[in-house]
C-alpha cells in the first residue's frame, strides 16, 4: 500500500484566523486529526447545531465520531485546563478517551510555569510582549533546557518527586524576580488551589492512551490512513519567522509539523493557509495596516474580535498582502482558505495593502520587526459588495465584487483560493472546486 501524505492547516496571519472551524469542516475526510504545536494559548472555536464550542488543547476533529485525535509531542498540556475541556466535551456528549491519543513526549505546563509567565511579563513593563500568561514560554524554556516534565512521566513512580523538584526551582526563580507569591493568583485561584485542580487533571490524563505518537502516525501513513495536522497561532507569530520578540514560543509554520509530530518532510501533502479577509492581532508588536478609527472598531464589533483564550479585544486592520506573500513563501501553501469576509458585507469601500514604503523605498515582503514598526502601508481601494453572503453555498452565489476581491488577492499573492467561509457555522463553508 502506498504511503499517504499529511495535509496541514495553518494560520498565515497573527493567529485567530478561524483554523478550528476549518479543521472541523475538513475532519470527515481524514482518519486522524493531529495537533502539532502550541498549548492552551490557542482558542479554536467551532460552531454547529446552534452551539459554540471552544477548544484550547484538544484537536478540533474531536466532535466527529470514528476519527482519531492526536496531541503530538510538540504540544504543551496544562492538566487543569485540559481537564476542563474534557468535562465540557462530556457535557456535549463526547467521550474524549474513546477518540484521543496523547504523545508521551508532550511537555506539561506546571502551575508554577504560569506564575513565571506572569512574573516575566510584569518585569518587562512597557516592553511586554502581550503573553496570554498560560505558561507557554516558561514551559518551552524548560523543554529546551532539558529539565521539563513530559506526559510519559505522569505514570512513573518518581513523578511526585520530579514535580516537587521542578516546582521548587520555579519558586526559587520567582523569589529572585521579587514576585509576590502570597498575592499571586492563577485564574483567580491561589497556587495551592490551582495545584490541587492540576493534580486532579493529571489523574484524569492517566486514563488516556499515552504512547509514542510519532510511531503511531508513521505506521498509520504506511497503512494508507489519512492525517490532517492542525496548527495553533499564526505564521507571523512563529518563533523564527514572526515579528520577534512579539511571537509565541513554538514553530507555527509547516516545518513545525515535522518536529511536532515526528514525520519526515517528504510526508507533507497539501498545506492549507487560513487567513481573514482583514487582519487582527492580539498583544504587542508591529501591525502595518492597523486601524485606530471607526472602521477598525466596526471590524472589531461585527467580527466579534475578542480573544477566545483571553477575552482581550483584538487589534484590527486591512488585509496585508506583503505579509501574506511572506507566509505563503515560508510555508509552501498549496491552498488558501478565506475567513470572515462576511464581516465586511456592509462596507461601501475597503482597502488592501499591496506593499510597504520605508525611507522612500518600496518593500514587497514583511520586513524585520524594527522595520515593520516604521513602514507605511501602500493601499489600493476596492468597492465593497454591499450584500450578505451567509446564505451562499456555491462559489457562483457569492457577490460579484467579493469574487473580484478574491481574484485580486489570488493574483497578487500567487496563491490558489480553495475554500471560502461565509459565516461561523460549519455549514457556512464553500469549496471553490
TIMARBA-377561 format. One record per residue (C-alpha): y, x, z; residue number from 1; residue in three letters. Coordinates in nm, 3 decimals, padded with zeros to 5 digits. Example, Ala and Ser with C-alpha at 12.3 -4.5 7.8 and 13.67 -1.06 7.14 Angstrom:
<atoms>
ATOM       v       u       w   i  aa
ATOM -00.450  01.230  00.780   1 Ala
ATOM -00.106  01.367  00.714   2 Ser
</atoms>
This chain:
<atoms>
ATOM       v       u       w   i  aa
ATOM  00.000  00.000  00.000   1 Unk
ATOM  00.345  00.129 -00.090   2 Unk
ATOM  00.570  00.225  00.199   3 Unk
ATOM  00.866 -00.011  00.231   4 Unk
ATOM  01.231  00.075  00.292   5 Unk
ATOM  01.455 -00.009  00.586   6 Unk
ATOM  01.756 -00.221  00.494   7 Unk
ATOM  02.066 -00.170  00.706   8 Unk
ATOM  02.355 -00.386  00.828   9 Unk
ATOM  02.668 -00.201  00.934  10 Unk
ATOM  03.025 -00.285  01.022  11 Unk
ATOM  03.265 -00.091  00.799  12 Unk
ATOM  03.592 -00.152  00.983  13 Unk
ATOM  03.668 -00.115  01.357  14 Unk
ATOM  03.387 -00.344  01.473  15 Unk
ATOM  03.390 -00.721  01.533  16 Unk
ATOM  03.320 -00.783  01.163  17 Unk
ATOM  03.056 -01.051  01.219  18 Unk
ATOM  02.739 -00.842  01.186  19 Unk
ATOM  02.544 -01.061  01.430  20 Unk
ATOM  02.577 -01.367  01.210  21 Unk
ATOM  02.462 -01.180  00.900  22 Unk
ATOM  02.162 -01.028  01.079  23 Unk
ATOM  02.068 -01.378  01.194  24 Unk
ATOM  02.108 -01.514  00.838  25 Unk
ATOM  01.900 -01.237  00.678  26 Unk
ATOM  01.636 -01.211  00.952  27 Unk
ATOM  01.398 -01.470  00.797  28 Unk
ATOM  01.348 -01.231  00.503  29 Unk
ATOM  01.222 -00.950  00.727  30 Unk
ATOM  00.928 -00.886  00.959  31 Unk
ATOM  01.121 -00.670  01.206  32 Unk
ATOM  01.484 -00.651  01.320  33 Unk
ATOM  01.570 -00.321  01.491  34 Unk
ATOM  01.890 -00.230  01.675  35 Unk
ATOM  01.961  00.143  01.640  36 Unk
ATOM  02.269  00.238  01.850  37 Unk
ATOM  02.532  00.125  02.097  38 Unk
ATOM  02.482 -00.084  02.405  39 Unk
ATOM  02.636 -00.381  02.584  40 Unk
ATOM  02.978 -00.280  02.449  41 Unk
ATOM  02.866 -00.481  02.146  42 Unk
ATOM  02.913 -00.855  02.120  43 Unk
ATOM  02.715 -01.018  01.839  44 Unk
ATOM  02.797 -01.388  01.807  45 Unk
ATOM  02.552 -01.627  01.643  46 Unk
ATOM  02.615 -01.997  01.583  47 Unk
ATOM  02.363 -02.260  01.472  48 Unk
ATOM  02.275 -02.620  01.555  49 Unk
ATOM  02.620 -02.664  01.707  50 Unk
ATOM  02.561 -02.394  01.970  51 Unk
ATOM  02.708 -02.045  02.007  52 Unk
ATOM  02.508 -01.750  02.141  53 Unk
ATOM  02.644 -01.403  02.224  54 Unk
ATOM  02.410 -01.104  02.235  55 Unk
ATOM  02.506 -00.761  02.367  56 Unk
ATOM  02.187 -00.553  02.359  57 Unk
ATOM  01.908 -00.769  02.219  58 Unk
ATOM  01.875 -00.766  01.837  59 Unk
ATOM  02.022 -01.064  01.652  60 Unk
ATOM  01.689 -01.165  01.499  61 Unk
ATOM  01.562 -01.288  01.837  62 Unk
ATOM  01.612 -01.658  01.758  63 Unk
ATOM  01.363 -01.651  01.469  64 Unk
ATOM  01.004 -01.727  01.562  65 Unk
ATOM  00.749 -01.480  01.432  66 Unk
ATOM  00.994 -01.192  01.398  67 Unk
ATOM  00.960 -00.870  01.600  68 Unk
ATOM  01.283 -00.741  01.752  69 Unk
ATOM  01.304 -00.373  01.842  70 Unk
ATOM  01.552 -00.199  02.073  71 Unk
ATOM  01.549  00.154  01.933  72 Unk
ATOM  01.577  00.490  02.103  73 Unk
ATOM  01.946  00.519  02.011  74 Unk
ATOM  02.042  00.213  02.217  75 Unk
ATOM  02.172  00.213  02.575  76 Unk
ATOM  02.044 -00.051  02.817  77 Unk
ATOM  02.219 -00.187  03.126  78 Unk
ATOM  01.936 -00.357  03.317  79 Unk
ATOM  02.175 -00.605  03.479  80 Unk
ATOM  02.336 -00.717  03.152  81 Unk
ATOM  02.012 -00.739  02.955  82 Unk
ATOM  01.857 -00.946  03.234  83 Unk
ATOM  02.141 -01.198  03.195  84 Unk
ATOM  02.078 -01.203  02.819  85 Unk
ATOM  01.707 -01.262  02.877  86 Unk
ATOM  01.779 -01.551  03.112  87 Unk
ATOM  02.023 -01.700  02.860  88 Unk
ATOM  01.762 -01.684  02.586  89 Unk
ATOM  01.505 -01.856  02.807  90 Unk
ATOM  01.754 -02.135  02.872  91 Unk
ATOM  01.783 -02.167  02.493  92 Unk
ATOM  01.404 -02.199  02.465  93 Unk
ATOM  01.331 -01.841  02.354  94 Unk
ATOM  01.091 -01.612  02.544  95 Unk
ATOM  01.203 -01.255  02.462  96 Unk
ATOM  00.880 -01.097  02.594  97 Unk
ATOM  00.697 -01.251  02.300  98 Unk
ATOM  00.945 -01.127  02.039  99 Unk
ATOM  01.078 -00.791  02.156 100 Unk
ATOM  00.967 -00.429  02.194 101 Unk
ATOM  01.174 -00.155  02.359 102 Unk
ATOM  01.174  00.217  02.290 103 Unk
ATOM  01.053  00.434  02.576 104 Unk
ATOM  01.329  00.676  02.473 105 Unk
ATOM  01.621  00.430  02.503 106 Unk
ATOM  01.855  00.551  02.779 107 Unk
ATOM  01.960  00.349  03.081 108 Unk
ATOM  02.318  00.277  03.189 109 Unk
ATOM  02.328  00.312  03.567 110 Unk
ATOM  02.578  00.116  03.779 111 Unk
ATOM  02.749  00.447  03.856 112 Unk
ATOM  02.791  00.514  03.483 113 Unk
ATOM  03.016  00.209  03.477 114 Unk
ATOM  03.221  00.339  03.768 115 Unk
ATOM  03.255  00.676  03.594 116 Unk
ATOM  03.372  00.498  03.280 117 Unk
ATOM  03.643  00.317  03.479 118 Unk
ATOM  03.744  00.635  03.663 119 Unk
ATOM  03.775  00.842  03.345 120 Unk
ATOM  03.973  00.571  03.167 121 Unk
ATOM  04.202  00.539  03.468 122 Unk
ATOM  04.257  00.916  03.473 123 Unk
ATOM  04.371  00.914  03.109 124 Unk
ATOM  04.660  00.681  03.196 125 Unk
ATOM  04.874  00.608  02.888 126 Unk
ATOM  04.628  00.806  02.673 127 Unk
ATOM  04.332  00.579  02.748 128 Unk
ATOM  04.103  00.502  02.455 129 Unk
ATOM  04.056  00.133  02.530 130 Unk
ATOM  03.699  00.159  02.660 131 Unk
ATOM  03.503 -00.159  02.730 132 Unk
ATOM  03.414  00.008  03.065 133 Unk
ATOM  03.046 -00.071  03.014 134 Unk
ATOM  02.937  00.285  03.096 135 Unk
ATOM  02.868  00.377  02.734 136 Unk
ATOM  03.047  00.714  02.722 137 Unk
ATOM  02.910  00.847  03.054 138 Unk
ATOM  02.556  00.733  02.968 139 Unk
ATOM  02.562  00.906  02.629 140 Unk
ATOM  02.713  01.211  02.804 141 Unk
ATOM  02.413  01.227  03.037 142 Unk
ATOM  02.181  01.183  02.739 143 Unk
ATOM  02.332  01.483  02.561 144 Unk
ATOM  02.344  01.679  02.889 145 Unk
ATOM  01.968  01.609  02.924 146 Unk
ATOM  01.989  01.450  03.265 147 Unk
ATOM  01.977  01.078  03.180 148 Unk
ATOM  01.712  00.821  03.267 149 Unk
ATOM  01.512  00.652  02.992 150 Unk
ATOM  01.313  00.331  02.964 151 Unk
ATOM  00.993  00.535  02.986 152 Unk
ATOM  01.097  00.646  03.334 153 Unk
ATOM  01.100  00.298  03.488 154 Unk
ATOM  00.722  00.287  03.522 155 Unk
ATOM  00.664  00.634  03.665 156 Unk
ATOM  00.610  00.680  04.043 157 Unk
ATOM  00.911  00.912  04.071 158 Unk
ATOM  01.159  00.662  03.923 159 Unk
ATOM  01.331  00.581  04.254 160 Unk
ATOM  01.370  00.950  04.327 161 Unk
ATOM  01.511  01.023  03.981 162 Unk
ATOM  01.751  00.730  04.009 163 Unk
ATOM  01.876  00.839  04.351 164 Unk
ATOM  01.936  01.196  04.234 165 Unk
ATOM  02.140  01.091  03.930 166 Unk
ATOM  02.332  00.834  04.132 167 Unk
ATOM  02.426  01.099  04.388 168 Unk
ATOM  02.550  01.331  04.113 169 Unk
ATOM  02.766  01.048  03.976 170 Unk
ATOM  02.908  00.976  04.321 171 Unk
ATOM  02.996  01.343  04.357 172 Unk
ATOM  03.182  01.329  04.024 173 Unk
ATOM  03.362  01.012  04.129 174 Unk
ATOM  03.477  01.170  04.453 175 Unk
ATOM  03.609  01.467  04.256 176 Unk
ATOM  03.807  01.223  04.042 177 Unk
ATOM  03.962  01.076  04.360 178 Unk
ATOM  03.814  00.738  04.270 179 Unk
ATOM  03.828  00.474  04.542 180 Unk
ATOM  03.462  00.382  04.577 181 Unk
ATOM  03.528  00.132  04.858 182 Unk
ATOM  03.762 -00.073  04.639 183 Unk
ATOM  03.557 -00.033  04.321 184 Unk
ATOM  03.408 -00.341  04.156 185 Unk
ATOM  03.170 -00.385  03.863 186 Unk
ATOM  03.213 -00.727  03.704 187 Unk
ATOM  03.356 -00.843  04.037 188 Unk
ATOM  03.068 -00.702  04.243 189 Unk
ATOM  03.053 -00.409  04.482 190 Unk
ATOM  02.837 -00.115  04.379 191 Unk
ATOM  02.565 -00.225  04.624 192 Unk
ATOM  02.568 -00.583  04.488 193 Unk
ATOM  02.559 -00.473  04.126 194 Unk
ATOM  02.288 -00.219  04.204 195 Unk
ATOM  02.073 -00.495  04.355 196 Unk
ATOM  02.105 -00.703  04.036 197 Unk
ATOM  02.041 -00.391  03.827 198 Unk
ATOM  01.714 -00.322  04.009 199 Unk
ATOM  01.611 -00.683  03.952 200 Unk
ATOM  01.674 -00.617  03.584 201 Unk
ATOM  01.453 -00.309  03.596 202 Unk
ATOM  01.176 -00.521  03.749 203 Unk
ATOM  01.217 -00.767  03.458 204 Unk
ATOM  01.208 -00.488  03.197 205 Unk
ATOM  00.876 -00.362  03.333 206 Unk
ATOM  00.717 -00.678  03.190 207 Unk
ATOM  00.823 -00.589  02.833 208 Unk
ATOM  00.630 -00.376  02.586 209 Unk
ATOM  00.785 -00.029  02.615 210 Unk
ATOM  00.648  00.217  02.360 211 Unk
ATOM  00.738  00.494  02.113 212 Unk
ATOM  00.906  00.256  01.868 213 Unk
ATOM  00.952  00.538  01.613 214 Unk
ATOM  00.574  00.542  01.570 215 Unk
ATOM  00.555  00.163  01.564 216 Unk
ATOM  00.827  00.135  01.298 217 Unk
ATOM  00.692  00.407  01.071 218 Unk
ATOM  00.344  00.256  01.085 219 Unk
ATOM  00.493 -00.083  01.003 220 Unk
ATOM  00.665  00.064  00.696 221 Unk
ATOM  00.337  00.226  00.587 222 Unk
ATOM  00.173 -00.118  00.617 223 Unk
ATOM  00.435 -00.275  00.387 224 Unk
ATOM  00.627 -00.452  00.664 225 Unk
ATOM  00.998 -00.516  00.604 226 Unk
ATOM  01.257 -00.388  00.853 227 Unk
ATOM  01.625 -00.473  00.896 228 Unk
ATOM  01.827 -00.220  01.100 229 Unk
ATOM  02.117 -00.366  01.298 230 Unk
ATOM  02.421 -00.160  01.391 231 Unk
ATOM  02.692 -00.221  01.650 232 Unk
ATOM  03.065 -00.144  01.648 233 Unk
ATOM  03.204 -00.025  01.312 234 Unk
ATOM  03.217  00.286  01.094 235 Unk
ATOM  03.579  00.361  01.185 236 Unk
ATOM  03.460  00.386  01.547 237 Unk
ATOM  03.189  00.641  01.463 238 Unk
ATOM  03.196  00.939  01.698 239 Unk
ATOM  03.221  01.180  01.400 240 Unk
ATOM  03.390  00.985  01.121 241 Unk
ATOM  03.603  00.735  01.314 242 Unk
ATOM  03.958  00.774  01.443 243 Unk
ATOM  03.858  01.027  01.710 244 Unk
ATOM  03.906  01.023  02.010 245 Unk
ATOM  03.960  00.644  01.985 246 Unk
ATOM  03.595  00.591  01.897 247 Unk
ATOM  03.265  00.490  02.050 248 Unk
ATOM  03.010  00.750  02.166 249 Unk
ATOM  02.737  00.697  01.907 250 Unk
ATOM  02.681  00.727  01.534 251 Unk
ATOM  02.763  00.389  01.381 252 Unk
ATOM  02.707  00.496  01.019 253 Unk
ATOM  02.392  00.482  00.805 254 Unk
ATOM  02.283  00.828  00.922 255 Unk
ATOM  02.265  00.685  01.276 256 Unk
ATOM  01.976  00.464  01.166 257 Unk
ATOM  01.754  00.770  01.118 258 Unk
ATOM  01.820  00.922  01.460 259 Unk
ATOM  01.847  00.584  01.635 260 Unk
ATOM  01.512  00.455  01.512 261 Unk
ATOM  01.321  00.771  01.420 262 Unk
ATOM  01.285  00.700  01.048 263 Unk
ATOM  01.342  00.951  00.765 264 Unk
ATOM  01.643  00.928  00.529 265 Unk
ATOM  01.405  00.863  00.240 266 Unk
ATOM  01.315  00.530  00.403 267 Unk
ATOM  01.666  00.380  00.379 268 Unk
ATOM  01.692  00.094  00.128 269 Unk
ATOM  01.984 -00.145  00.091 270 Unk
ATOM  02.291 -00.084  00.305 271 Unk
ATOM  02.498 -00.396  00.371 272 Unk
ATOM  02.859 -00.321  00.467 273 Unk
ATOM  03.014 -00.607  00.661 274 Unk
ATOM  03.393 -00.647  00.665 275 Unk
ATOM  03.652 -00.912  00.739 276 Unk
ATOM  03.890 -01.029  00.468 277 Unk
ATOM  04.158 -00.894  00.701 278 Unk
ATOM  04.141 -00.626  00.973 279 Unk
ATOM  04.115 -00.627  01.352 280 Unk
ATOM  04.092 -00.359  01.616 281 Unk
ATOM  04.036 -00.366  01.993 282 Unk
ATOM  04.178 -00.096  02.217 283 Unk
ATOM  04.390  00.205  02.133 284 Unk
ATOM  04.403  00.410  01.814 285 Unk
ATOM  04.569  00.409  01.472 286 Unk
ATOM  04.581  00.087  01.270 287 Unk
ATOM  04.786  00.139  00.949 288 Unk
ATOM  04.802 -00.228  00.844 289 Unk
ATOM  04.862 -00.377  01.190 290 Unk
ATOM  05.089 -00.682  01.205 291 Unk
ATOM  05.323 -00.730  01.501 292 Unk
ATOM  05.469 -01.057  01.374 293 Unk
ATOM  05.394 -01.428  01.346 294 Unk
ATOM  05.140 -01.363  01.068 295 Unk
ATOM  04.943 -01.130  01.295 296 Unk
ATOM  04.949 -01.391  01.569 297 Unk
ATOM  04.834 -01.658  01.325 298 Unk
ATOM  04.537 -01.444  01.221 299 Unk
ATOM  04.451 -01.393  01.589 300 Unk
ATOM  04.477 -01.762  01.670 301 Unk
ATOM  04.295 -01.900  01.365 302 Unk
ATOM  04.033 -01.626  01.371 303 Unk
ATOM  03.973 -01.662  01.747 304 Unk
ATOM  04.022 -01.289  01.768 305 Unk
ATOM  03.928 -01.219  02.125 306 Unk
ATOM  03.652 -00.972  02.213 307 Unk
ATOM  03.305 -01.120  02.268 308 Unk
ATOM  03.238 -00.846  02.524 309 Unk
ATOM  03.574 -00.802  02.698 310 Unk
ATOM  03.772 -01.115  02.606 311 Unk
ATOM  04.064 -00.891  02.512 312 Unk
ATOM  04.293 -01.008  02.228 313 Unk
ATOM  04.227 -00.811  01.913 314 Unk
ATOM  04.499 -00.641  01.715 315 Unk
ATOM  04.524 -00.791  01.366 316 Unk
ATOM  04.641 -00.674  01.024 317 Unk
ATOM  04.599 -00.698  00.649 318 Unk
ATOM  04.290 -00.577  00.466 319 Unk
ATOM  04.289 -00.197  00.432 320 Unk
ATOM  04.123 -00.074  00.110 321 Unk
ATOM  04.166  00.303  00.167 322 Unk
ATOM  03.966  00.275  00.489 323 Unk
ATOM  03.705  00.059  00.313 324 Unk
ATOM  03.665  00.316  00.036 325 Unk
ATOM  03.613  00.582  00.300 326 Unk
ATOM  03.344  00.388  00.487 327 Unk
ATOM  03.168  00.293  00.162 328 Unk
ATOM  03.154  00.664  00.081 329 Unk
ATOM  03.012  00.790  00.413 330 Unk
ATOM  02.759  00.506  00.439 331 Unk
ATOM  02.629  00.474  00.084 332 Unk
ATOM  02.697  00.099  00.090 333 Unk
ATOM  02.499 -00.092 -00.174 334 Unk
ATOM  02.613 -00.447 -00.090 335 Unk
ATOM  02.938 -00.579  00.058 336 Unk
ATOM  02.948 -00.878  00.292 337 Unk
ATOM  03.284 -01.057  00.330 338 Unk
ATOM  03.355 -01.240  00.655 339 Unk
ATOM  03.619 -01.482  00.787 340 Unk
ATOM  03.820 -01.531  00.467 341 Unk
ATOM  03.837 -01.897  00.572 342 Unk
ATOM  04.080 -01.788  00.844 343 Unk
ATOM  04.338 -01.734  00.566 344 Unk
ATOM  04.280 -02.070  00.393 345 Unk
ATOM  04.636 -02.189  00.459 346 Unk
ATOM  04.825 -01.872  00.363 347 Unk
ATOM  05.067 -01.905  00.070 348 Unk
ATOM  05.052 -01.531  00.002 349 Unk
ATOM  04.869 -01.237  00.152 350 Unk
ATOM  04.880 -00.861  00.125 351 Unk
ATOM  04.620 -00.590  00.070 352 Unk
ATOM  04.681 -00.221  00.141 353 Unk
ATOM  04.580 -00.015 -00.163 354 Unk
ATOM  04.697  00.330 -00.050 355 Unk
ATOM  04.891  00.515  00.221 356 Unk
ATOM  05.204  00.724  00.196 357 Unk
ATOM  05.264  01.024  00.419 358 Unk
ATOM  05.561  01.258  00.381 359 Unk
ATOM  05.621  01.123  00.032 360 Unk
ATOM  05.263  01.183 -00.081 361 Unk
ATOM  05.011  00.912 -00.160 362 Unk
ATOM  04.669  00.911  00.012 363 Unk
ATOM  04.370  00.713 -00.113 364 Unk
ATOM  04.133  00.761  00.179 365 Unk
ATOM  04.154  00.706  00.551 366 Unk
ATOM  04.306  01.026  00.699 367 Unk
ATOM  04.253  01.205  01.029 368 Unk
ATOM  04.383  01.041  01.345 369 Unk
ATOM  04.710  01.231  01.366 370 Unk
ATOM  04.794  01.142  01.006 371 Unk
ATOM  04.673  00.784  01.045 372 Unk
ATOM  04.925  00.730  01.325 373 Unk
ATOM  05.207  00.821  01.084 374 Unk
ATOM  05.107  00.681  00.745 375 Unk
ATOM  05.285  00.392  00.576 376 Unk
ATOM  05.054  00.140  00.412 377 Unk
ATOM  05.135  00.054  00.049 378 Unk
ATOM  05.057 -00.309 -00.037 379 Unk
ATOM  05.000 -00.539 -00.328 380 Unk
ATOM  05.081 -00.906 -00.273 381 Unk
ATOM  04.840 -01.175 -00.389 382 Unk
ATOM  04.859 -01.555 -00.398 383 Unk
ATOM  04.667 -01.742 -00.131 384 Unk
ATOM  04.408 -02.005 -00.216 385 Unk
ATOM  04.550 -02.287 -00.003 386 Unk
ATOM  04.214 -02.459  00.001 387 Unk
ATOM  03.945 -02.498  00.269 388 Unk
ATOM  03.617 -02.332  00.176 389 Unk
ATOM  03.384 -02.419  00.462 390 Unk
ATOM  03.200 -02.676  00.251 391 Unk
ATOM  03.134 -02.434 -00.036 392 Unk
ATOM  02.768 -02.339 -00.077 393 Unk
ATOM  02.776 -02.174 -00.421 394 Unk
ATOM  02.995 -01.885 -00.534 395 Unk
ATOM  03.147 -02.103 -00.807 396 Unk
ATOM  03.258 -02.355 -00.542 397 Unk
ATOM  03.499 -02.102 -00.389 398 Unk
ATOM  03.872 -02.138 -00.466 399 Unk
ATOM  03.973 -01.954 -00.782 400 Unk
ATOM  04.238 -01.741 -00.611 401 Unk
ATOM  03.986 -01.635 -00.349 402 Unk
ATOM  03.742 -01.527 -00.620 403 Unk
ATOM  04.025 -01.325 -00.776 404 Unk
ATOM  04.085 -01.169 -00.434 405 Unk
ATOM  03.719 -01.070 -00.411 406 Unk
ATOM  03.719 -00.934 -00.767 407 Unk
ATOM  04.022 -00.722 -00.680 408 Unk
ATOM  03.855 -00.580 -00.368 409 Unk
ATOM  03.536 -00.505 -00.561 410 Unk
ATOM  03.724 -00.337 -00.845 411 Unk
ATOM  03.942 -00.125 -00.617 412 Unk
ATOM  03.659 -00.006 -00.390 413 Unk
ATOM  03.378  00.012 -00.646 414 Unk
ATOM  03.163 -00.198 -00.414 415 Unk
ATOM  02.942 -00.494 -00.507 416 Unk
ATOM  03.012 -00.813 -00.312 417 Unk
ATOM  02.680 -00.986 -00.246 418 Unk
ATOM  02.742 -01.221  00.049 419 Unk
ATOM  03.042 -01.434  00.146 420 Unk
ATOM  03.076 -01.612  00.479 421 Unk
ATOM  03.283 -01.931  00.474 422 Unk
ATOM  03.250 -02.024  00.843 423 Unk
ATOM  03.084 -01.918  01.170 424 Unk
ATOM  02.762 -02.121  01.134 425 Unk
ATOM  02.456 -01.958  00.977 426 Unk
ATOM  02.458 -02.235  00.713 427 Unk
ATOM  02.810 -02.142  00.604 428 Unk
ATOM  02.697 -01.844  00.401 429 Unk
ATOM  02.697 -01.787  00.023 430 Unk
ATOM  02.479 -01.538 -00.163 431 Unk
ATOM  02.657 -01.439 -00.482 432 Unk
ATOM  02.345 -01.353 -00.683 433 Unk
</atoms>
